[in-house]
Amino acid sequence: LFTRFPLLMWEKVLSKVKKSVVFMDDKCAEALHWSGGAATLLEAGARNLKQFSSFEACGVNEPKAVFVVSTLLKGRTVDIIKDIISLSHFQYCVVFTTVAHSVHLLVNKVTTEMEGSPVFEQFEEKLCEWMGNMNYTAEVMHVPVVFAPVSQQLIVAPPFAHLFPLLSPDLEAINEKRPEKRRFASLNDIDMHCLPAELQIEVKSLASALNSMFEATGTREESFALGPMSRIIAGELANLPQAKNRRKTAPNKASIIFVDRTMDLTGAVGHHGDNLVEKVLTMLKLLPGHVTDVQVDMLELTSLHKTPHSKNILAPGCLAQIQSSARSLWDAMLTSKHKEGVIEVRRQLVEAASKENLPIKMSMGRVTPEQLCSYIQLFRSSRGALESHCGVLQLGLATAQTLRHPSLPRWDSCLAFERLLLQALGDADFPAVLRQLLPLMKPRGVEDTSASGSRLREDELGPDELILLLVYLYSLADETQPADHDTEEEEELEKLERDLIGALTLVISREKELSPLLQKLTGCTNPEELTAERVHSAVEKMFKTLRGLSSTRNHLKQLRSIYTASDGIHQATYRPFLRQILEEVFHPDRRECPDIEHMSGGLTDLLKTGFSMFMKVSRPHPGDNPLLLLFMVGGVTPSELRLIKETVATHRPGTQVLVLSTRLLRPTDIPELLFGTQRLVPDIGV
């Protein structure tokens, strides 16, 4: 039901696109990409699909336009629609926005319930005005096309991909605007009304979209939360008037647990996941305008020779597929170990080649990228075979290109360093462990004085990997160290951080090409724009955020630790936060975990809290319902999807668990979200 919901919402759009040119923003385009793609629009009768941009327009013979946007109908969004209409000759315009009418009312400072959709009706009049004739047709409506079914187990929300839990610098920024006596002591004290207006709108839009999903699936949810941002979102959903009405009559029960990504950053930046898709997402370049899917080079399926220009001739392939064989392979790659995933890719390629009677040479043993490519190239000779198996072939190419990617050895280097640092954290104080990163912080390609000679090696760590190791270390710092730091240790740490800031500034300044992470961190798109002062300032700011990462679980009573120190026999280990949550939820004794806060009670829950002082009252428990939804605010990793699947199979086989998330993560996404410039003020199109 839930994975069908995005398709049901797109059907509302498809019903209006006949004989129209469709203009769509990147976020909606990414949601459509995982729900059948542009082909579904063209099959429904659309003439063309164009970017939502002031530089686009239509000819005299194109009288109908459909706009699909993920933003409020205000500000820049309105300007772009007006520009496109002014340059075209439309007689019929339809505008779909993913932002509910109720949110538009709030933005216009209308707090009372109103009949109809006055904001949308006013906008319809404007559209007719811009088309130049009040008798032309204009329609404006809300349709929540915000969710994308990435797999049977995972639904992501591209319009909310940059929504991330609050951090300690955010607390400072919020407190700056408040009188001294009314300042918040911790992130946990912050409520919805204290957030910047743009962030409030984003949270309200997300709650509204979730409510639409529950309405369409007839779901009566019990909401639970772990983390400050999760509490705000779950509270907003619980108090939504439409949600209260729905919960009275909806037949299907479900539990939804909102979890802040900041509860466990170690798992998101670590390289211990042993998952093929995690590596594919990291090694291959993103599709332009997307945050999840990547570009797969299709050259192997053609007779073209590889030249510097061949990439511009061929459209890239991708991971989002509609063929059932490709969907099942994708699901297997997403939730299995690396080796199992690669073997399954080979098995499906062999099976596809056998079906088409292609002359395949079987070979057992280790799967190599050359072997996969030799199987894929067999399909070049048959157009029919290519069309029938294009989904599996694209996933096979993505796997081969990842396995032979020059940056793949760095993945193993990061994993080796993480294991060393994990052991060292239990044996030495934090400054001593942090100091181990200093020798690594040298500009790439610089001669090393050690016996190994030049440092320009494939497994050499660049600035991206160094930043990931810093996040990894700082996210574990507090719980692996004694609470009472002396002044001497604090001074030593401050001096060491200054040294690290200087060293990392030099490393970044010497880069010949800026990765997406470095572009986000510095605000520069190419190395020529970099200045030492600009880089130093960005790195200083980054360390300020890093210092607060280790205290994100301090408010928890039971689930405070994700680290188990070595006991002399067993090595120190990382304990995934999500596994701990699921073990609590599925505990046979139905234990009540004080950290998993129930949010959807209203008056009934308050009464139960009162009664529980003098009598035993049964409170809602997340494990009570046949369906459990985990909503990861800030993203989920492919290896966590496997971990969830395995934990459920071990503790409560048969229970249906669906993961909802703002995005599917690769390790470098986390520093981008932590240190990016648009943290507290998301782009909502105003």
Summary of the structure (lengths in Angstrom):
residues: 686
radius of gyration: 26.3
end to end distance: 33.8
largest distance: 81.6
contacts: 2249
relative contact order: 0.12
helix: 50%
strand: 11%
